[in-house]
Amino acid sequence: MMADHDIEYLVDEISKVIGIVESAKKVYDSKPTIEVLPEAFVEITKHLPLVNESLKIVSDVIQGVEFNDALYQSIESTTGSCEQKAARLNKIFRKCLPESKIPALDRYKKAIIQFGKDHMVEVLMKSLLEDVRKLAEPDAIKSATKVQLEKLSEAIEVVSKLEPSIRDDSNGNPATYVHHGSGPQNIHTGHGHINSVSGEGNQFVAERLEYNVGGR
């Protein structure tokens, strides 16, 4: 058995996570408005306030809870996992969003190639929300976090359905397709033909064409 459960330590660790999440939100809010970003960036950022709101509630509630070893270790471990996910998200934001001559999407793709697809923003946010839900669901505090648990579950479902912020190319490498301006964008990945026509007129597609010029 543990001789002592340092609740103040847990509160401090949760406060660290809250600070990291706030930092990531500030980076996003200060990004240049002209930057074109995948929808996932916009959507996952909407859930950052929920993360911190839930963490603050958990932090308040655990200060009045009688801990056993298993509960203490679970909260300690999950808080550490939260901190790791929040720090990774903050790192991606800081690499991609501040003003630069290099477009944010190009920097994002480079970062994912460098760090791996588990650093894609929607992957990190889903995992972070799941960790926060785990913090809020122990029986000892569930009665005080019921509303938050419902909100977190809804947010996880929304994030789970987001389109990938970066799709793989035919070789399994991250590939982004961005269209600026007007007119069509024709993209072909994989094998086979692409047949496209822009504007007015007919399009004729055939495997074989024969021409008779100057005779019968």
Summary of the structure (lengths in Angstrom):
residues: 216
radius of gyration: 24.5
end to end distance: 99.0
largest distance: 102.0
contacts: 551
relative contact order: 0.14
helix: 58%
strand: 2%
